[in-house]
Amino acid sequence: MKETIAFCGIDCTVCPAYIATQADDKAALEKVAEEWSQQFGKEVTVESLLCDGCRSGARLCGYCDMCGVHRCASGRGVITCAHCDDYGCEILEACPAYQSNGREMLEKIRSEL
């Protein structure tokens, strides 16, 4: 399984913050910060966007660093939430990323376990 599949099932390689961080592209990070600041109605800084992926054990963007799914899954030591005995828990169900496109990936992973 790709290391860039987050605990919640999203593929980090399609995240603009991850892409810009990995490319060390400050202009792209500034653009993402501006777009997300407008989208979320609060200031998003370039520094808060630096991310090496949810499961990297390195830098996490500001949101992922405070994500309940990330805290739970990393604390339990699972590869992804699909590998958890409590799969489909309230924490995961409340995650916007899981609801938008992570569920499909996690369901696929679970079917292959």
OpenMM code with the backbone's topology and positions (N, CA, C; nanometers):
from openmm import Vec3, app, unit

residues = "MET LYS GLU THR ILE ALA PHE CYS GLY ILE ASP CYS THR VAL CYS PRO ALA TYR ILE ALA THR GLN ALA ASP ASP LYS ALA ALA LEU GLU LYS VAL ALA GLU GLU TRP SER GLN GLN PHE GLY LYS GLU VAL THR VAL GLU SER LEU LEU CYS ASP GLY CYS ARG SER GLY ALA ARG LEU CYS GLY TYR CYS ASP MET CYS GLY VAL HIS ARG CYS ALA SER GLY ARG GLY VAL ILE THR CYS ALA HIS CYS ASP ASP TYR GLY CYS GLU ILE LEU GLU ALA CYS PRO ALA TYR GLN SER ASN GLY ARG GLU MET LEU GLU LYS ILE ARG SER GLU LEU".split()
positions = [
    Vec3(0.0835, -0.1169, 0.0000),
    Vec3(0.0000, 0.0000, 0.0000),
    Vec3(0.0888, 0.1244, 0.0000),
    Vec3(0.0461, 0.2239, -0.0733),
    Vec3(0.1232, 0.3474, -0.0806),
    Vec3(0.1298, 0.4152, 0.0554),
    Vec3(0.2471, 0.4641, 0.0898),
    Vec3(0.2667, 0.5357, 0.2160),
    Vec3(0.1909, 0.6674, 0.2180),
    Vec3(0.1444, 0.7116, 0.1051),
    Vec3(0.0756, 0.8408, 0.0994),
    Vec3(-0.0751, 0.8296, 0.1165),
    Vec3(-0.1246, 0.7117, 0.1474),
    Vec3(-0.2662, 0.6981, 0.1816),
    Vec3(-0.2783, 0.7331, 0.3296),
    Vec3(-0.3539, 0.8375, 0.3584),
    Vec3(-0.3691, 0.8849, 0.4959),
    Vec3(-0.4525, 0.7874, 0.5770),
    Vec3(-0.4489, 0.8027, 0.7075),
    Vec3(-0.5283, 0.7174, 0.7961),
    Vec3(-0.6753, 0.7182, 0.7548),
    Vec3(-0.7266, 0.8345, 0.7126),
    Vec3(-0.8686, 0.8499, 0.6774),
    Vec3(-0.8995, 0.8021, 0.5364),
    Vec3(-0.7974, 0.7638, 0.4609),
    Vec3(-0.8197, 0.7093, 0.3278),
    Vec3(-0.7904, 0.8017, 0.2120),
    Vec3(-0.7667, 0.9303, 0.2382),
    Vec3(-0.7366, 1.0183, 0.1253),
    Vec3(-0.5940, 0.9937, 0.0783),
    Vec3(-0.5694, 1.0250, -0.0465),
    Vec3(-0.4365, 1.0102, -0.1046),
    Vec3(-0.3657, 1.1443, -0.0932),
    Vec3(-0.2661, 1.1523, -0.0090),
    Vec3(-0.1945, 1.2775, 0.0144),
    Vec3(-0.1352, 1.3353, -0.1137),
    Vec3(-0.1052, 1.2493, -0.2112),
    Vec3(-0.0394, 1.2985, -0.3330),
    Vec3(-0.1299, 1.3859, -0.4181),
    Vec3(-0.2584, 1.3953, -0.3864),
    Vec3(-0.3464, 1.4851, -0.4610),
    Vec3(-0.3756, 1.6125, -0.3822),
    Vec3(-0.3204, 1.6248, -0.2622),
    Vec3(-0.3398, 1.7432, -0.1785),
    Vec3(-0.2449, 1.8539, -0.2251),
    Vec3(-0.2967, 1.9727, -0.2526),
    Vec3(-0.2088, 2.0798, -0.2998),
    Vec3(-0.1019, 2.1207, -0.1984),
    Vec3(-0.1300, 2.1099, -0.0702),
    Vec3(-0.0286, 2.1433, 0.0307),
    Vec3(0.0853, 2.0414, 0.0259),
    Vec3(0.0508, 1.9144, 0.0158),
    Vec3(0.1513, 1.8090, 0.0071),
    Vec3(0.2345, 1.8253, -0.1210),
    Vec3(0.1679, 1.8472, -0.2316),
    Vec3(0.2370, 1.8609, -0.3606),
    Vec3(0.3363, 1.9762, -0.3558),
    Vec3(0.2917, 2.0917, -0.3069),
    Vec3(0.3784, 2.2098, -0.3021),
    Vec3(0.4939, 2.1891, -0.2041),
    Vec3(0.4669, 2.1243, -0.0914),
    Vec3(0.5735, 2.0971, 0.0059),
    Vec3(0.6793, 2.0079, -0.0560),
    Vec3(0.6363, 1.9003, -0.1201),
    Vec3(0.7316, 1.8052, -0.1770),
    Vec3(0.8126, 1.8664, -0.2902),
    Vec3(0.7528, 1.9619, -0.3617),
    Vec3(0.8235, 2.0299, -0.4710),
    Vec3(0.9069, 2.1468, -0.4197),
    Vec3(0.8971, 2.1752, -0.2891),
    Vec3(0.9635, 2.2909, -0.2288),
    Vec3(0.9304, 2.4178, -0.3073),
    Vec3(0.8002, 2.4311, -0.3384),
    Vec3(0.7504, 2.5400, -0.4223),
    Vec3(0.6797, 2.6441, -0.3361),
    Vec3(0.7549, 2.7468, -0.2953),
    Vec3(0.7011, 2.8497, -0.2067),
    Vec3(0.5855, 2.9251, -0.2711),
    Vec3(0.5945, 2.9527, -0.4002),
    Vec3(0.4862, 3.0242, -0.4690),
    Vec3(0.3567, 2.9425, -0.4657),
    Vec3(0.3673, 2.8136, -0.4865),
    Vec3(0.2485, 2.7275, -0.4818),
    Vec3(0.1923, 2.7215, -0.3403),
    Vec3(0.2795, 2.7162, -0.2402),
    Vec3(0.2335, 2.7164, -0.1014),
    Vec3(0.1621, 2.8476, -0.0687),
    Vec3(0.2146, 2.9577, -0.1178),
    Vec3(0.1496, 3.0874, -0.0955),
    Vec3(0.0121, 3.0911, -0.1610),
    Vec3(0.0008, 3.0345, -0.2793),
    Vec3(-0.1274, 3.0307, -0.3490),
    Vec3(-0.2285, 2.9453, -0.2719),
    Vec3(-0.1858, 2.8291, -0.2242),
    Vec3(-0.2741, 2.7418, -0.1465),
    Vec3(-0.3160, 2.8132, -0.0181),
    Vec3(-0.2219, 2.8799, 0.0479),
    Vec3(-0.2533, 2.9520, 0.1712),
    Vec3(-0.3595, 3.0584, 0.1451),
    Vec3(-0.3459, 3.1296, 0.0365),
    Vec3(-0.4442, 3.2331, 0.0017),
    Vec3(-0.5810, 3.1716, -0.0289),
    Vec3(-0.5817, 3.0657, -0.1088),
    Vec3(-0.7075, 3.0004, -0.1450),
    Vec3(-0.7775, 2.9416, -0.0227),
    Vec3(-0.7031, 2.8737, 0.0625),
    Vec3(-0.7628, 2.8100, 0.1796),
    Vec3(-0.8055, 2.9146, 0.2825),
    Vec3(-0.7319, 3.0257, 0.2911),
    Vec3(-0.7731, 3.1333, 0.3815),
    Vec3(-0.9105, 3.1849, 0.3407),
    Vec3(-0.9304, 3.2039, 0.2109),
    Vec3(-1.0609, 3.2491, 0.1616),
    Vec3(-1.1667, 3.1412, 0.1823),
    Vec3(-1.1336, 3.0189, 0.1497),
    Vec3(-1.2296, 2.9087, 0.1593),
    Vec3(-1.2759, 2.8850, 0.3024),
    Vec3(-1.1831, 2.8906, 0.3983),
    Vec3(-1.2161, 2.8572, 0.5366),
    Vec3(-1.2433, 2.9793, 0.6240),
    Vec3(-1.2268, 3.0996, 0.5674),
    Vec3(-1.2587, 3.2213, 0.6401),
    Vec3(-1.1677, 3.2515, 0.7571),
    Vec3(-1.0456, 3.2008, 0.7524),
    Vec3(-0.9459, 3.2337, 0.8534),
    Vec3(-0.8087, 3.2220, 0.7906),
    Vec3(-0.7122, 3.2915, 0.8519),
    Vec3(-0.5787, 3.2939, 0.7934),
    Vec3(-0.5121, 3.1573, 0.7981),
    Vec3(-0.4654, 3.1151, 0.6825),
    Vec3(-0.3865, 2.9928, 0.6698),
    Vec3(-0.2479, 3.0374, 0.6260),
    Vec3(-0.1474, 3.0019, 0.7024),
    Vec3(-0.0112, 3.0441, 0.6705),
    Vec3(0.0619, 2.9379, 0.5891),
    Vec3(0.1633, 2.9808, 0.5187),
    Vec3(0.2475, 2.8884, 0.4427),
    Vec3(0.3087, 2.7856, 0.5382),
    Vec3(0.3545, 2.8310, 0.6545),
    Vec3(0.4180, 2.7405, 0.7510),
    Vec3(0.3222, 2.6308, 0.7960),
    Vec3(0.1933, 2.6643, 0.8056),
    Vec3(0.0962, 2.5645, 0.8519),
    Vec3(0.0606, 2.4636, 0.7434),
    Vec3(0.1059, 2.4872, 0.6217),
    Vec3(0.0760, 2.3975, 0.5103),
    Vec3(0.1845, 2.2939, 0.4850),
    Vec3(0.3014, 2.3136, 0.5401),
    Vec3(0.4121, 2.2218, 0.5143),
    Vec3(0.3746, 2.0818, 0.5604),
    Vec3(0.3780, 1.9861, 0.4679),
    Vec3(0.3286, 1.8522, 0.4989),
    Vec3(0.4030, 1.7461, 0.4185),
    Vec3(0.4404, 1.6401, 0.4898),
    Vec3(0.5063, 1.5258, 0.4269),
    Vec3(0.4161, 1.4034, 0.4208),
    Vec3(0.2894, 1.4223, 0.4529),
    Vec3(0.1932, 1.3124, 0.4473),
    Vec3(0.1554, 1.2649, 0.5860),
    Vec3(0.0330, 1.2228, 0.5984),
    Vec3(-0.0260, 1.1847, 0.7260),
    Vec3(0.0525, 1.0766, 0.7982),
    Vec3(0.1009, 0.9794, 0.7260),
    Vec3(0.1672, 0.8655, 0.7885),
    Vec3(0.3194, 0.8760, 0.7861),
    Vec3(0.3707, 0.9924, 0.7476),
    Vec3(0.5153, 1.0081, 0.7322),
    Vec3(0.5896, 1.0129, 0.8648),
    Vec3(0.5221, 1.0571, 0.9702),
    Vec3(0.5907, 1.0757, 1.0970),
    Vec3(0.6752, 1.2017, 1.0976),
    Vec3(0.6602, 1.2843, 0.9941),
    Vec3(0.7366, 1.4088, 0.9836),
    Vec3(0.6404, 1.5274, 0.9912),
    Vec3(0.6587, 1.6242, 0.9029),
    Vec3(0.5750, 1.7445, 0.9056),
    Vec3(0.4323, 1.7136, 0.8626),
    Vec3(0.3372, 1.7704, 0.9368),
    Vec3(0.1946, 1.7587, 0.9031),
    Vec3(0.1369, 1.8981, 0.8890),
    Vec3(0.0513, 1.9181, 0.7900),
    Vec3(-0.0122, 2.0488, 0.7776),
    Vec3(-0.0951, 2.0747, 0.9021),
    Vec3(-0.1244, 2.2009, 0.9278),
    Vec3(-0.1929, 2.2418, 1.0496),
    Vec3(-0.3179, 2.1623, 1.0802),
    Vec3(-0.4029, 2.1404, 0.9804),
    Vec3(-0.5269, 2.0667, 1.0056),
    Vec3(-0.4967, 1.9214, 1.0423),
    Vec3(-0.4137, 1.8575, 0.9656),
    Vec3(-0.3843, 1.7160, 0.9910),
    Vec3(-0.3171, 1.6962, 1.1260),
    Vec3(-0.2391, 1.7952, 1.1681),
    Vec3(-0.1704, 1.7853, 1.2959),
    Vec3(-0.2685, 1.7851, 1.4125),
    Vec3(-0.3877, 1.8439, 1.3941),
    Vec3(-0.4862, 1.8451, 1.5029),
    Vec3(-0.6041, 1.7521, 1.4746),
    Vec3(-0.5961, 1.6728, 1.3708),
    Vec3(-0.7042, 1.5841, 1.3285),
    Vec3(-0.7252, 1.4697, 1.4279),
    Vec3(-0.8487, 1.4495, 1.4688),
    Vec3(-0.8819, 1.3416, 1.5611),
    Vec3(-0.8540, 1.2043, 1.5034),
    Vec3(-0.8769, 1.1879, 1.3737),
    Vec3(-0.8495, 1.0591, 1.3085),
    Vec3(-0.6995, 1.0306, 1.3146),
    Vec3(-0.6193, 1.1303, 1.2836),
    Vec3(-0.4736, 1.1129, 1.2882),
    Vec3(-0.4284, 1.0752, 1.4284),
    Vec3(-0.4757, 1.1484, 1.5281),
    Vec3(-0.4376, 1.1195, 1.6669),
    Vec3(-0.4767, 0.9781, 1.7068),
    Vec3(-0.5985, 0.9394, 1.6754),
    Vec3(-0.6483, 0.8072, 1.7133),
    Vec3(-0.5696, 0.6961, 1.6434),
    Vec3(-0.5593, 0.7048, 1.5115),
    Vec3(-0.4947, 0.5986, 1.4338),
    Vec3(-0.3460, 0.5862, 1.4658),
    Vec3(-0.2784, 0.6979, 1.4785),
    Vec3(-0.1352, 0.6893, 1.5112),
    Vec3(-0.1178, 0.6365, 1.6529),
    Vec3(-0.2077, 0.6733, 1.7437),
    Vec3(-0.2018, 0.6215, 1.8799),
    Vec3(-0.2267, 0.4713, 1.8875),
    Vec3(-0.3107, 0.4223, 1.7987),
    Vec3(-0.3412, 0.2782, 1.7965),
    Vec3(-0.2377, 0.1994, 1.7171),
    Vec3(-0.1552, 0.2697, 1.6403),
    Vec3(-0.0511, 0.2031, 1.5628),
    Vec3(-0.1023, 0.1287, 1.4410),
    Vec3(-0.2168, 0.1713, 1.3867),
    Vec3(-0.2706, 0.1057, 1.2671),
    Vec3(-0.2135, 0.1709, 1.1412),
    Vec3(-0.2127, 0.0967, 1.0326),
    Vec3(-0.1622, 0.1496, 0.9058),
    Vec3(-0.2594, 0.2543, 0.8524),
    Vec3(-0.3863, 0.2200, 0.8483),
    Vec3(-0.4945, 0.3127, 0.8142),
    Vec3(-0.6132, 0.2744, 0.9013),
    Vec3(-0.7162, 0.3552, 0.8983),
    Vec3(-0.8368, 0.3220, 0.9752),
    Vec3(-0.9001, 0.1924, 0.9261),
    Vec3(-0.8761, 0.1557, 0.8017),
    Vec3(-0.9287, 0.0293, 0.7488),
    Vec3(-0.8732, -0.0901, 0.8256),
    Vec3(-0.7574, -0.0741, 0.8862),
    Vec3(-0.6917, -0.1811, 0.9606),
    Vec3(-0.7330, -0.1860, 1.1076),
    Vec3(-0.8207, -0.0959, 1.1475),
    Vec3(-0.8599, -0.0841, 1.2878),
    Vec3(-0.9797, -0.1743, 1.3187),
    Vec3(-0.9774, -0.2361, 1.4349),
    Vec3(-1.0895, -0.3198, 1.4785),
    Vec3(-1.2180, -0.2393, 1.4964),
    Vec3(-1.2040, -0.1089, 1.5199),
    Vec3(-1.3206, -0.0216, 1.5388),
    Vec3(-1.3533, 0.0584, 1.4125),
    Vec3(-1.3177, 0.0039, 1.2974),
    Vec3(-1.3416, 0.0742, 1.1704),
    Vec3(-1.4864, 0.1219, 1.1606),
    Vec3(-1.5010, 0.2464, 1.1160),
    Vec3(-1.6328, 0.3071, 1.1028),
    Vec3(-1.6775, 0.3774, 1.2296),
    Vec3(-1.5849, 0.4039, 1.3192),
    Vec3(-1.6157, 0.4667, 1.4478),
    Vec3(-1.6649, 0.6102, 1.4274),
    Vec3(-1.7105, 0.6709, 1.5341),
    Vec3(-1.7629, 0.8071, 1.5294),
    Vec3(-1.6575, 0.9078, 1.4867),
    Vec3(-1.5340, 0.8882, 1.5298),
    Vec3(-1.4263, 0.9818, 1.4937),
    Vec3(-1.4078, 0.9817, 1.3427),
    Vec3(-1.4015, 0.8645, 1.2840),
    Vec3(-1.3835, 0.8535, 1.1395),
    Vec3(-1.5052, 0.9074, 1.0645),
    Vec3(-1.6228, 0.8711, 1.1080),
    Vec3(-1.7456, 0.9160, 1.0414),
    Vec3(-1.7587, 1.0681, 1.0414),
    Vec3(-1.7022, 1.1343, 1.1412),
    Vec3(-1.7100, 1.2799, 1.1505),
    Vec3(-1.6034, 1.3509, 1.0671),
    Vec3(-1.5135, 1.2770, 1.0086),
    Vec3(-1.4014, 1.3354, 0.9330),
    Vec3(-1.4461, 1.3774, 0.7926),
    Vec3(-1.4331, 1.5065, 0.7594),
    Vec3(-1.4736, 1.5533, 0.6266),
    Vec3(-1.3989, 1.4841, 0.5120),
    Vec3(-1.2721, 1.4565, 0.5301),
    Vec3(-1.1937, 1.3910, 0.4248),
    Vec3(-1.2440, 1.2492, 0.3997),
    Vec3(-1.2796, 1.1800, 0.5059),
    Vec3(-1.3352, 1.0452, 0.4916),
    Vec3(-1.4684, 1.0510, 0.4186),
    Vec3(-1.5496, 1.1476, 0.4555),
    Vec3(-1.6808, 1.1618, 0.3933),
    Vec3(-1.6705, 1.1998, 0.2457),
    Vec3(-1.5708, 1.2812, 0.2102),
    Vec3(-1.5612, 1.3278, 0.0718),
    Vec3(-1.5048, 1.2226, -0.0229),
    Vec3(-1.3935, 1.1606, 0.0133),
    Vec3(-1.3380, 1.0598, -0.0777),
    Vec3(-1.2532, 0.9526, -0.0105),
    Vec3(-1.2378, 0.9598, 0.1196),
    Vec3(-1.1573, 0.8598, 0.1890),
    Vec3(-1.2267, 0.7269, 0.2073),
    Vec3(-1.3590, 0.7315, 0.2207),
    Vec3(-1.4349, 0.6082, 0.2463),
    Vec3(-1.4111, 0.5044, 0.1369),
    Vec3(-1.4139, 0.5479, 0.0127),
    Vec3(-1.3965, 0.4547, -0.0995),
    Vec3(-1.2629, 0.3817, -0.0904),
    Vec3(-1.1568, 0.4555, -0.0600),
    Vec3(-1.0239, 0.3950, -0.0491),
    Vec3(-1.0173, 0.2977, 0.0686),
    Vec3(-1.0711, 0.3383, 0.1840),
    Vec3(-1.0680, 0.2506, 0.3005),
    Vec3(-1.1500, 0.1242, 0.2803),
    Vec3(-1.2632, 0.1368, 0.2126),
    Vec3(-1.3448, 0.0190, 0.1842),
    Vec3(-1.2669, -0.0775, 0.0935),
    Vec3(-1.1957, -0.0226, -0.0032),
    Vec3(-1.1139, -0.1061, -0.0925),
    Vec3(-1.0049, -0.1767, -0.0128),
    Vec3(-0.9380, -0.1021, 0.0756),
    Vec3(-0.8320, -0.1619, 0.1568),
    Vec3(-0.8884, -0.2731, 0.2449),
    Vec3(-1.0024, -0.2462, 0.3102),
    Vec3(-1.0635, -0.3477, 0.3980),
    Vec3(-1.1007, -0.4744, 0.3206),
    Vec3(-1.1463, -0.4584, 0.1972),
    Vec3(-1.1857, -0.5742, 0.1180),
    Vec3(-1.0656, -0.6619, 0.0827),
    Vec3(-0.9464, -0.6045, 0.0889),
    Vec3(-0.8249, -0.6788, 0.0547),
    Vec3(-0.7520, -0.7338, 0.1772),
    Vec3(-0.8036, -0.7067, 0.2957),
    Vec3(-0.7365, -0.7558, 0.4187),
    Vec3(-0.7661, -0.9035, 0.4403),
] * unit.nanometer
topology = app.Topology()
chain = topology.addChain("A")
for resn in residues:
    res = topology.addResidue(resn, chain)
    for name in ("N", "CA", "C"):
        topology.addAtom(name, app.Element.getBySymbol(name[0]), res)
